[in-house]
């Protein structure tokens, strides 16, 4: 359970709600990432936009928008690319099945 800790711009729940809304908006508009490479590129683009906003000394409101987008795309990456084994086999986090059939453990050699 997430504690509702107060931060300068709101509570943890406020931030998570904003991230979730942005995740849903972007997922509905663009669909799932097609690969881990695409996911990485989108995250990098959002980080670059945040960095440019910082360098231009933009308002805290604009920085919040960009940071929420970075967070949402990182979460989208986890959901689209790492939640389950994708059908295309492009998950960046390999899941190994050891000799006992346990998923997630590196096989013994």
PLY file of the C-alpha trace (Angstrom):
ply
format ascii 1.0
element vertex 109
property float x
property float y
property float z
element edge 108
property int vertex1
property int vertex2
end_header
0.00 0.00 0.00
1.26 3.45 -0.91
1.39 5.96 1.90
-0.16 9.29 1.11
2.99 11.32 1.79
2.85 15.09 1.16
5.21 16.58 -1.39
5.57 20.11 -2.67
3.22 19.55 -5.62
0.76 17.20 -3.93
0.61 13.79 -2.37
2.03 10.52 -3.65
-1.51 9.49 -4.63
-1.90 12.73 -6.61
1.27 12.00 -8.57
0.31 8.40 -9.21
-3.12 9.50 -10.42
-1.50 11.94 -12.87
0.92 9.27 -14.09
-1.91 6.76 -14.52
-4.01 9.27 -16.48
-1.07 10.03 -18.80
-0.36 6.31 -19.22
-3.98 5.66 -20.21
-4.06 8.66 -22.56
-0.86 7.65 -24.36
-1.77 3.96 -24.50
-5.19 4.74 -25.98
-3.70 7.13 -28.52
-0.64 5.12 -29.58
-1.27 1.50 -28.51
1.35 -0.84 -27.09
5.06 -0.55 -27.71
6.05 -2.85 -30.57
9.45 -3.62 -29.09
11.78 -2.78 -26.27
13.70 -0.58 -28.73
10.58 1.49 -29.40
9.87 1.73 -25.68
13.41 2.90 -24.98
13.21 5.49 -27.76
9.94 6.91 -26.39
11.35 7.11 -22.85
14.49 8.82 -24.19
12.38 11.32 -26.12
10.42 12.18 -22.97
13.61 12.53 -20.91
15.02 14.84 -23.60
11.85 16.97 -23.46
12.20 17.22 -19.67
15.87 18.17 -20.00
15.06 20.86 -22.59
12.35 22.27 -20.31
14.87 22.40 -17.46
17.49 24.13 -19.62
14.90 26.71 -20.78
14.01 27.34 -17.13
10.34 26.62 -17.85
7.65 26.83 -15.19
7.29 24.17 -12.51
3.96 23.28 -14.13
5.71 22.45 -17.43
8.40 20.47 -15.62
5.65 18.51 -13.86
4.00 17.69 -17.19
7.28 16.45 -18.64
8.22 14.46 -15.52
4.79 12.81 -15.44
5.26 11.83 -19.10
8.66 10.29 -18.34
7.16 8.32 -15.45
4.17 7.18 -17.48
6.34 5.96 -20.35
8.62 4.07 -17.96
5.55 2.37 -16.49
4.22 1.71 -20.00
7.56 0.06 -20.85
7.20 -2.26 -17.86
3.62 -3.14 -18.78
4.11 -3.53 -22.53
7.58 -5.07 -22.59
8.19 -6.85 -19.31
4.89 -7.78 -17.65
4.56 -11.09 -19.48
6.65 -12.76 -22.11
5.69 -10.89 -25.27
4.60 -13.01 -28.21
7.39 -11.47 -30.29
10.04 -12.50 -27.77
11.37 -8.96 -27.37
11.34 -8.64 -23.60
14.49 -7.01 -22.30
14.32 -9.05 -19.11
14.76 -12.69 -20.09
12.89 -15.27 -18.09
14.67 -18.55 -17.77
13.12 -21.83 -16.81
15.43 -23.89 -14.68
15.46 -27.66 -14.56
12.78 -27.70 -11.88
10.48 -25.65 -14.13
10.72 -22.51 -11.98
10.44 -19.36 -14.04
12.57 -16.37 -13.20
15.67 -18.16 -11.96
18.81 -18.39 -14.02
19.48 -22.01 -15.03
22.33 -23.78 -13.33
25.15 -24.82 -15.64
0 1
1 2
2 3
3 4
4 5
5 6
6 7
7 8
8 9
9 10
10 11
11 12
12 13
13 14
14 15
15 16
16 17
17 18
18 19
19 20
20 21
21 22
22 23
23 24
24 25
25 26
26 27
27 28
28 29
29 30
30 31
31 32
32 33
33 34
34 35
35 36
36 37
37 38
38 39
39 40
40 41
41 42
42 43
43 44
44 45
45 46
46 47
47 48
48 49
49 50
50 51
51 52
52 53
53 54
54 55
55 56
56 57
57 58
58 59
59 60
60 61
61 62
62 63
63 64
64 65
65 66
66 67
67 68
68 69
69 70
70 71
71 72
72 73
73 74
74 75
75 76
76 77
77 78
78 79
79 80
80 81
81 82
82 83
83 84
84 85
85 86
86 87
87 88
88 89
89 90
90 91
91 92
92 93
93 94
94 95
95 96
96 97
97 98
98 99
99 100
100 101
101 102
102 103
103 104
104 105
105 106
106 107
107 108
